[in-house]
Each structure stands twice: as C-alpha cells, then as structure tokens.
Amino acid sequence: MVATHVIAKLGLPDPLAITYFLGCLEFFGGIAVAIGFLTRPVALMLAVEFVVITHWSFPHGYWFTNPGGGYEFPLVLFVTYIAILFGGGGLYSVDSAIGREF
C-alpha cells in the first residue's frame, strides 16, 4: 500500500491503522461536511490532517505540479477547513435542522 509507506516515513506508529483511519476520515468526513453533519469536529480533524500534509509537502516547493507535489493544494484545503470550522454548517445543514450546532 502506497499510503502506508507515506505514513511510515513520518515515523508514526502502526501506519496501517492510521492509513485506514485517514481514509475513513476523508471519505465519511467529506460526506459529513457536505451535508453539514458534525461539521465543526470533522473540519477540525481534517484541518489537523492537512497541517501535517502541508508540512510534509514543504520540501517539494509551492506548486502542486512539482515532482513529489508541492504544498499549494494542501494549503488551500487547510484554509478551507479552517473557514468551515469557524463558519459552521450553515442554515441548511443537518446540524441546523436538528437544532444543535456542534
């Protein structure tokens, strides 16, 4: 698995479990943010993930088209998740429909 090798390079313990966790976070968390369910907690977890990805991409330069990928695209996603974290799900979100903004 390519993702497991990337996580192993970061020196984190049990890279296979972390890889599956991040895959589920990105898939189910993306759906949750899109419909506005648990928007702030999921946006916080994704922002933390993209801080690590942005930091890991710094040696490759700014442009994402550089060999190895730059930090341009992960930085844009990080800023987007920070904006969602502070802005919340909005008026038409599931959080708003159930009357509870997390």
N, C-alpha and C positions, 0 to 999 in steps of 0.2 A: 504494500500500500504506500503510495507516494506521500499522502498526508501524514502517515505515521512517521515517515522518515523526517519530514519537516519538523514535527513536534519533538522528535528525538534530538534533533540538532539544537533545540532550545534548552535541552538539559532537564526537561520536566519528567517527573516520574510517571510510569505507566502510560506511555504515549498512545497505546491502542484505545484505552478507556477515554482519554482526553479527546482523541480524534472522533470517537463516536458521540461524545457529549457535544462537541462543537458542531458536528454535522446535524444533530438533532436540534441544537440551539438555532442554527441558521435556517433550517427547514421550518420547524414548528414556530420558532420565534419570528421568522419573517411573516408567516401566516397570521400570527397573533398581532403583530404590529399593523399589518394591512387591514385587519378587521377592527382593530382598536381594543383588543382584549389584553389586560395586564400590560398595557403599553409602556408605562414608565419602568417597571422592573426589567422587562425584556430589553428595552432600549438601553438601560444601564449595562446589562450583561453584554450586549452587542458592542457598546462603546468600549468596554474594557477589552473585549476581544480585538477590536480594531486599533486600540492603542498599541497592543503587542504586535499586530501585523504591521502597522506603520513604522514602529521602531525597528522591527526586523528588516523592513524594506529600505531603510535609510542608506545603507552602503551602496545600493544599486542606483541611486540618484533620484531625481524628482519624477521624471517621465515614466509612466507605467509601461511604455513600449520598449524601454531599455532591456537588455538581456538580464534575466532574473527578475524583472519587474521593479518598477520604482514605487515611491510612496505616494504618488499623486492620487490614485483611485482609492486606496485605503484611507487616506486623509479626508477625502470628500465624504466617504461613508461614515467615518468617525464624527465629523462635524454634523452630518445629517442626523445621526443617532443622538447626539447631544441636543440638537434642536428638538427632536421628538421627546427626549427626556424632560426638557423644560416646558415644552408646549402641551404635552399630554396627547390623548387620543382625539380630542375634538368633540364637537357637538353630536355627530352622527356615529360615534364609536359604540362598541358593545359596553365599554366601561360607563359611558354616559347613559346608555339605555337601562342598565341595571342600577343606576343611581349611585355608583361608587367609583370614584377616581382613585386608582392605586398610585 
